[in-house]
Amino acid sequence: VNNTAGDPTPFFMTANHSGINSGNAASLVAIWNYENSTCRPPGSGASGGPGDGTQTDFNTGSTFLASGSANDFTLVQLNSDPDPSWEVAFAGWDNSGVDATQAIAIHHPNTDEKRISFEFQPTTVTTYLQEPVPGDGTHVRIEDWDVGTTEPGSSGSPLFDQNHRVIGQLHGGFASCTSQTSDWYGRFAGSWTAGLSTHLDPG
């Protein structure tokens, strides 16, 4: 994720429940460009099957910076910069807490190659695994994926709004390949005041 200085410091965000902490952050491995060589039709057998991605682009080691269980976030700083030839993107974000008009998830279901899922309905703010709005305000709810889905292994992956900005990271939910149901993302706006701002807004 980017910061307001745009410098670009190699900050990396994931879910708190993924288990990265001050004791083991040094062992983190961040793999880049793990994706299939071609786009396969959504819903096809090929799309759901194994791809031909490689895991040759990666960084090892990080320093733990912040985490929170309420919004299920963890932020680390990688110990080295990604190689410029890998063309790693630094994601922008929106900390306003405003609902997205539509949303996109980029993730690795079951640790497979990159998948992209689309939600064409507005997001809502709720409590984790609940529907009433606004609940405790800790999570962004996806009503049901319109194209694609998520699975275990997708945890910690970013949810982007219609402006391509991160508004949360996947905590969990009921969505799967056989269930087009809801997912909940730890709300970036809440994580901002719980520790993200210290590192992502150096000014």
C-alpha positions in Angstrom: 0.0 0.0 0.0 1.1 3.5 -0.8 1.5 6.4 1.8 0.7 10.1 1.5 4.4 10.9 0.8 4.3 8.5 -2.3 8.0 7.7 -1.6 7.3 4.5 -2.1 8.0 2.8 1.2 7.3 -1.0 0.8 4.4 -1.2 3.2 2.4 -4.5 3.0 -1.1 -5.0 4.5 -2.9 -8.2 5.3 -5.4 -9.6 7.8 -4.7 -9.8 11.5 -6.0 -13.4 11.6 -3.3 -14.4 9.1 -1.0 -14.5 12.1 1.8 -12.1 11.2 3.2 -10.5 14.4 6.4 -9.0 15.8 7.7 -12.5 16.5 7.5 -13.9 13.0 7.3 -11.0 10.6 11.0 -11.5 9.7 9.9 -14.8 8.1 7.3 -13.3 5.8 7.6 -14.0 2.1 5.7 -11.7 -0.3 5.3 -13.3 -3.8 4.5 -11.0 -6.8 3.0 -11.6 -10.2 1.7 -15.1 -9.3 -0.9 -15.2 -12.1 -2.0 -17.3 -15.1 -0.5 -16.3 -18.4 -3.9 -15.8 -20.0 -7.3 -14.6 -18.8 -9.7 -17.5 -18.7 -13.5 -17.1 -19.0 -15.1 -16.6 -15.6 -17.1 -19.6 -14.5 -15.3 -22.0 -16.9 -13.5 -25.2 -15.8 -10.3 -23.6 -16.9 -10.9 -20.6 -14.7 -11.5 -22.7 -11.7 -8.6 -25.1 -12.3 -4.9 -24.8 -11.7 -3.0 -22.3 -13.8 0.6 -21.9 -15.0 1.7 -19.1 -12.7 5.2 -19.0 -11.3 6.6 -17.9 -7.9 9.9 -16.5 -9.1 9.4 -12.9 -8.0 9.4 -12.4 -4.2 10.7 -10.5 -1.2 11.7 -12.1 2.1 11.6 -10.5 5.5 9.6 -7.7 7.1 9.2 -5.6 10.2 5.9 -5.6 12.1 4.3 -2.2 12.4 0.7 -2.3 13.5 -2.3 -4.6 13.8 -5.9 -4.7 15.2 -8.4 -7.4 15.7 -11.5 -5.3 15.5 -10.9 -4.4 11.9 -8.7 -7.5 11.3 -5.7 -5.7 9.8 -1.9 -6.0 10.0 0.7 -3.7 8.5 4.4 -4.6 8.0 7.2 -3.0 6.1 9.2 -5.2 3.8 12.9 -5.4 4.5 13.8 -4.7 0.9 12.1 -3.0 -2.1 10.5 -5.1 -4.8 12.7 -5.3 -7.9 11.5 -2.5 -10.4 11.4 -5.1 -13.2 8.6 -6.8 -11.4 6.4 -3.7 -11.8 4.8 -4.0 -8.4 2.0 -1.5 -7.9 1.5 0.5 -4.8 -2.2 0.5 -4.0 -4.0 3.8 -3.2 -6.7 3.8 -0.5 -9.7 5.7 0.8 -10.0 6.3 4.5 -13.2 8.3 4.3 -15.5 5.3 5.2 -17.9 6.2 2.4 -19.7 3.2 0.9 -18.5 2.1 -2.5 -20.9 2.0 -5.4 -19.3 -1.2 -6.6 -16.2 -3.2 -5.6 -13.5 -5.4 -6.9 -11.4 -8.1 -5.1 -8.0 -9.2 -6.2 -6.9 -12.3 -4.3 -5.5 -15.8 -4.3 -8.3 -18.3 -3.4 -6.8 -21.5 -1.8 -3.4 -19.9 -2.6 -4.0 -20.4 -6.3 -3.0 -17.9 -9.0 -4.5 -14.4 -8.9 -8.3 -14.1 -9.4 -10.4 -11.0 -9.7 -14.0 -10.9 -8.4 -16.7 -8.2 -9.1 -19.5 -6.9 -7.0 -21.9 -4.5 -8.9 -24.0 -3.5 -5.8 -23.0 -0.9 -3.3 -21.1 -2.0 -0.2 -22.5 -1.5 3.3 -20.9 -1.0 6.7 -21.8 -3.6 9.3 -20.5 -5.8 12.2 -18.5 -8.8 11.1 -20.7 -11.6 9.7 -23.9 -9.5 10.3 -26.1 -7.5 7.9 -27.6 -4.6 9.9 -26.2 -1.2 9.0 -24.1 0.3 10.4 -23.6 -2.3 13.2 -20.3 -1.6 15.1 -18.9 -0.1 11.9 -15.8 -2.3 11.7 -16.5 -4.1 8.4 -17.4 -3.5 4.8 -19.9 -6.1 3.6 -20.2 -7.5 0.1 -23.7 -8.6 -0.5 -22.9 -11.3 -3.0 -20.3 -11.6 -5.7 -21.6 -11.1 -9.2 -18.6 -12.4 -11.1 -16.2 -14.7 -9.2 -16.0 -15.4 -5.5 -13.5 -15.8 -2.7 -12.2 -18.9 -0.8 -10.0 -19.7 2.2 -6.6 -18.3 1.2 -8.1 -15.1 0.0 -7.8 -13.7 3.5 -6.1 -10.4 3.8 -6.5 -9.5 0.2 -7.6 -6.0 -0.8 -11.1 -4.8 -1.6 -11.1 -1.9 -4.1 -13.8 0.7 -4.6 -15.0 2.1 -8.0 -12.0 4.5 -7.9 -9.6 1.6 -7.6 -8.7 2.5 -4.0 -8.5 0.0 -1.1 -11.3 0.2 1.4 -10.7 -3.0 3.3 -8.9 -6.4 3.6 -10.7 -9.7 3.6 -11.6 -11.0 7.1 -14.0 -13.8 6.1 -17.6 -14.7 5.2 -19.8 -17.3 3.6 -18.8 -16.9 -0.1 -17.3 -19.9 -1.9 -17.4 -21.5 -5.4 -20.7 -23.1 -4.5 -22.2 -20.3 -2.5 -22.7 -16.8 -4.0 -23.2 -15.2 -0.5 -21.7 -12.4 1.6 -18.1 -11.5 2.5 -16.8 -9.1 5.1 -13.7 -6.9 4.8 -12.0 -5.2 7.7 -12.9 -1.5 7.2 -9.9 0.6 6.2 -11.4 3.7 7.7 -11.5 2.0 11.1 -8.0 0.6 10.7 -6.8 4.1 9.9 -7.5 5.4 13.4 -6.3 2.1 14.9 -2.7 2.3 13.7 -2.5 2.7 9.9 -2.4 6.5 10.0 0.9 6.6 12.0 2.7 4.9 9.1 0.7 5.7 6.0 0.5 9.5 6.7 4.0 10.5 7.6 3.2 14.2 7.2 
